[in-house]
Amino acid sequence: MGPRELSLPMRVVPPDPAGLPAEVTIWEVGARDGLQNEGETVPLDVKLEFLGRLADAGLAVLEATSFVHPKWVPQLADAAELIDGLDQAPGVRYPVLVPNERGLDRALDAKVRDIAIFAAASETFARRNLNSGFDEQFAMFEPVVGRAVGEGIAVRGYLSMCFGDPWEGPVPVEQVVAAGKRLLEMGCHQLSLGDTIGVATPGHVEALLRAFVASGVGVDELAVHFHDTYGQALTNTATALRHGVSTVDSSAGGLGGCPYAKSATGNLATEDLVWMLDGLGIQHGVDLDKLVDTSVWMAERLGRPSPSRVVKALSS
């Protein structure tokens, strides 16, 4: 029996209304977070085809690029050209990351209607990544969020280093909750909790989610973003799902890292996530075979194999 005949896992666990969600939104970050740290410039036409293939595979949220200054992330210097050349599929969202008001200006010029901002849960990472202190970063984001919401634009808040910081070590849960609530209170409709260096464990995930809920934040306002440095991304995701989280960030083929945190490895692979969701009977809308083909195609253009276990299993 050929490997492509085993393209669906056994569904042995039905959806549980009291635990697992019936449906999960996959927030695909491959085109932005996945490619931003590539050393060699990925051509614009390759990025556009990548996004087209991901949409064709059924992914309904595709984080397309970032309007960050090209000096800081040269790989995404073509953000305006990408949005201009993008053939947006019906029913698909194409959010972009904006770091500040200048980034918002560029996004508005490009007629973007869906943005994300990127804050830090630790002092050191805020200074290294945002050139701003922990408290000062919120003053920087307030006018961005305020203007965007006033324009009718949806704003997502990313919060990085929620589970550990490479310079400070463990980040206190109460500090993460306080930072996250500030982003929600200023107008973000969703908060993505980032395990930027991949050090989270299921117990830590459970503790953080419980703390947010205890503080009055609805679990429907939360998403999770795990990196797989210690091989915990899937089990951490399963823990989040069992606590009611229904939006999960992932990257096709496991692409990605963080240019400001050298210990960060790739994101949770979308294919690995889809395989697990299929096995749990959770709906997601993604065609796994098309997604695997897309990641194999992109791996060929990057000149290295995908780290995704599912991609390797289904393409060998």
PECOR-V887194 format. One record per residue. N is the residue number from 0. RES is the residue in one small letter. SS is DSSP state (hx for helix, st for strand, lp for the rest). D_CENTER is the distance of its C-alpha to the mean C-alpha in Angstrom with 1 decimal. Layout:
N_RES_SS_D_CENTER + N_RES_SS_D_CENTER
This chain:
0_m_lp_35.2 + 1_g_lp_32.6 + 2_p_hx_29.0 + 3_r_hx_27.7 + 4_e_hx_30.0 + 5_l_hx_27.8 + 6_s_lp_24.6 + 7_l_lp_24.2 + 8_p_lp_24.3 + 9_m_lp_26.9 + 10_r_lp_26.0 + 11_v_lp_27.8 + 12_v_lp_26.0 + 13_p_lp_26.2 + 14_p_lp_23.9 + 15_d_lp_25.1 + 16_p_lp_25.3 + 17_a_lp_25.8 + 18_g_lp_22.9 + 19_l_lp_20.3 + 20_p_lp_18.9 + 21_a_lp_20.5 + 22_e_st_17.5 + 23_v_lp_13.7 + 24_t_st_11.3 + 25_i_st_8.7 + 26_w_st_5.8 + 27_e_st_6.1 + 28_v_lp_4.7 + 29_g_hx_8.1 + 30_a_hx_10.2 + 31_r_hx_8.8 + 32_d_hx_7.1 + 33_g_hx_9.0 + 34_l_lp_12.2 + 35_q_lp_12.5 + 36_n_lp_14.3 + 37_e_lp_16.7 + 38_g_lp_20.3 + 39_e_lp_21.8 + 40_t_lp_21.1 + 41_v_lp_19.6 + 42_p_lp_21.9 + 43_l_hx_20.9 + 44_d_hx_22.4 + 45_v_hx_20.3 + 46_k_hx_17.0 + 47_l_hx_18.5 + 48_e_hx_19.6 + 49_f_hx_16.3 + 50_l_hx_14.8 + 51_g_hx_18.1 + 52_r_hx_17.9 + 53_l_hx_14.5 + 54_a_hx_15.9 + 55_d_hx_19.1 + 56_a_lp_17.5 + 57_g_lp_16.6 + 58_l_lp_12.9 + 59_a_lp_13.2 + 60_v_st_10.0 + 61_l_st_9.4 + 62_e_lp_7.8 + 63_a_lp_11.1 + 64_t_st_11.8 + 65_s_st_12.6 + 66_f_lp_16.1 + 67_v_lp_16.5 + 68_h_lp_20.0 + 69_p_lp_20.6 + 70_k_lp_22.4 + 71_w_lp_19.3 + 72_v_lp_17.0 + 73_p_hx_19.6 + 74_q_hx_17.4 + 75_l_hx_16.1 + 76_a_lp_19.7 + 77_d_lp_20.1 + 78_a_hx_17.6 + 79_a_hx_20.5 + 80_e_hx_22.1 + 81_l_hx_19.0 + 82_i_hx_18.7 + 83_d_hx_22.5 + 84_g_hx_22.6 + 85_l_lp_19.9 + 86_d_lp_21.5 + 87_q_lp_19.4 + 88_a_lp_19.8 + 89_p_lp_21.2 + 90_g_lp_19.0 + 91_v_lp_15.7 + 92_r_st_13.6 + 93_y_lp_12.5 + 94_p_lp_10.9 + 95_v_st_11.3 + 96_l_st_10.7 + 97_v_lp_14.2 + 98_p_lp_15.6 + 99_n_lp_18.9 + 100_e_hx_21.6 + 101_r_hx_22.4 + 102_g_hx_18.9 + 103_l_hx_19.3 + 104_d_hx_22.7 + 105_r_hx_21.4 + 106_a_hx_18.9 + 107_l_hx_21.8 + 108_d_hx_24.0 + 109_a_lp_21.7 + 110_k_lp_21.9 + 111_v_lp_18.2 + 112_r_lp_17.8 + 113_d_st_14.2 + 114_i_st_12.6 + 115_a_st_10.3 + 116_i_st_11.9 + 117_f_st_11.1 + 118_a_st_13.5 + 119_a_st_14.7 + 120_a_lp_16.3 + 121_s_lp_18.9 + 122_e_hx_21.7 + 123_t_hx_21.6 + 124_f_hx_18.0 + 125_a_hx_18.5 + 126_r_hx_21.6 + 127_r_hx_20.3 + 128_n_hx_17.0 + 129_l_hx_18.3 + 130_n_lp_22.1 + 131_s_lp_22.5 + 132_g_lp_23.5 + 133_f_lp_21.7 + 134_d_lp_23.7 + 135_e_hx_24.1 + 136_q_hx_20.4 + 137_f_hx_20.7 + 138_a_hx_23.8 + 139_m_hx_21.9 + 140_f_hx_19.2 + 141_e_hx_21.8 + 142_p_hx_23.3 + 143_v_hx_20.1 + 144_v_hx_19.0 + 145_g_hx_22.6 + 146_r_hx_23.3 + 147_a_hx_20.2 + 148_v_hx_21.1 + 149_g_hx_24.7 + 150_e_lp_23.8 + 151_g_lp_22.3 + 152_i_lp_18.7 + 153_a_st_15.8 + 154_v_st_14.0 + 155_r_st_10.7 + 156_g_st_10.9 + 157_y_st_8.5 + 158_l_st_10.8 + 159_s_st_10.8 + 160_m_lp_13.5 + 161_c_lp_13.8 + 162_f_lp_15.6 + 163_g_lp_17.4 + 164_d_st_18.1 + 165_p_lp_19.8 + 166_w_lp_22.6 + 167_e_lp_23.1 + 168_g_st_22.4 + 169_p_lp_21.4 + 170_v_lp_20.1 + 171_p_lp_22.2 + 172_v_hx_20.7 + 173_e_hx_22.7 + 174_q_hx_21.4 + 175_v_hx_17.7 + 176_v_hx_18.9 + 177_a_hx_21.0 + 178_a_hx_18.3 + 179_g_hx_16.0 + 180_k_hx_19.0 + 181_r_hx_19.9 + 182_l_hx_16.8 + 183_l_hx_17.4 + 184_e_hx_21.0 + 185_m_lp_20.8 + 186_g_lp_19.3 + 187_c_lp_15.5 + 188_h_lp_15.2 + 189_q_st_12.1 + 190_l_st_10.9 + 191_s_st_7.6 + 192_l_st_9.3 + 193_g_st_8.2 + 194_d_st_10.4 + 195_t_lp_10.4 + 196_i_lp_13.5 + 197_g_lp_13.2 + 198_v_lp_16.3 + 199_a_lp_15.6 + 200_t_lp_18.1 + 201_p_hx_18.6 + 202_g_hx_21.2 + 203_h_hx_19.2 + 204_v_hx_16.4 + 205_e_hx_19.2 + 206_a_hx_20.9 + 207_l_hx_18.1 + 208_l_hx_17.4 + 209_r_hx_21.2 + 210_a_hx_21.6 + 211_f_hx_19.4 + 212_v_hx_21.3 + 213_a_hx_24.5 + 214_s_lp_23.8 + 215_g_lp_23.7 + 216_v_lp_20.0 + 217_g_lp_19.5 + 218_v_hx_17.1 + 219_d_hx_16.2 + 220_e_hx_14.8 + 221_l_st_12.2 + 222_a_st_8.8 + 223_v_st_7.7 + 224_h_st_5.3 + 225_f_st_8.1 + 226_h_st_9.7 + 227_d_lp_12.9 + 228_t_lp_15.5 + 229_y_lp_17.9 + 230_g_lp_17.1 + 231_q_lp_15.9 + 232_a_hx_12.4 + 233_l_hx_14.0 + 234_t_hx_16.6 + 235_n_hx_14.4 + 236_t_hx_12.4 + 237_a_hx_16.0 + 238_t_hx_17.1 + 239_a_hx_14.6 + 240_l_hx_15.6 + 241_r_hx_19.2 + 242_h_lp_18.8 + 243_g_lp_17.8 + 244_v_lp_14.0 + 245_s_lp_13.2 + 246_t_st_9.6 + 247_v_st_7.2 + 248_d_st_3.7 + 249_s_st_5.3 + 250_s_st_7.1 + 251_a_hx_10.6 + 252_g_hx_13.2 + 253_g_hx_11.2 + 254_l_lp_11.1 + 255_g_lp_10.0 + 256_g_lp_11.0 + 257_c_lp_11.7 + 258_p_lp_14.9 + 259_y_lp_16.0 + 260_a_lp_15.8 + 261_k_lp_17.7 + 262_s_lp_17.5 + 263_a_lp_13.8 + 264_t_lp_13.6 + 265_g_lp_11.2 + 266_n_st_7.9 + 267_l_lp_8.9 + 268_a_st_10.6 + 269_t_hx_10.2 + 270_e_hx_14.0 + 271_d_hx_14.5 + 272_l_hx_12.5 + 273_v_hx_14.7 + 274_w_hx_17.7 + 275_m_hx_17.4 + 276_l_hx_16.9 + 277_d_hx_19.9 + 278_g_hx_21.9 + 279_l_hx_21.3 + 280_g_lp_22.3 + 281_i_lp_19.2 + 282_q_st_18.7 + 283_h_lp_15.6 + 284_g_lp_17.4 + 285_v_lp_16.3 + 286_d_lp_19.1 + 287_l_hx_18.5 + 288_d_hx_21.3 + 289_k_hx_20.1 + 290_l_hx_16.6 + 291_v_hx_18.4 + 292_d_hx_20.7 + 293_t_hx_18.0 + 294_s_hx_16.5 + 295_v_hx_20.2 + 296_w_hx_20.9 + 297_m_hx_18.2 + 298_a_hx_19.3 + 299_e_hx_22.8 + 300_r_hx_21.9 + 301_l_hx_20.3 + 302_g_lp_23.3 + 303_r_lp_21.9 + 304_p_lp_21.0 + 305_s_lp_17.7 + 306_p_lp_17.1 + 307_s_lp_16.0 + 308_r_hx_18.9 + 309_v_hx_18.9 + 310_v_hx_19.0 + 311_k_hx_21.8 + 312_a_hx_23.6 + 313_l_hx_23.6 + 314_s_hx_24.3 + 315_s_lp_27.1
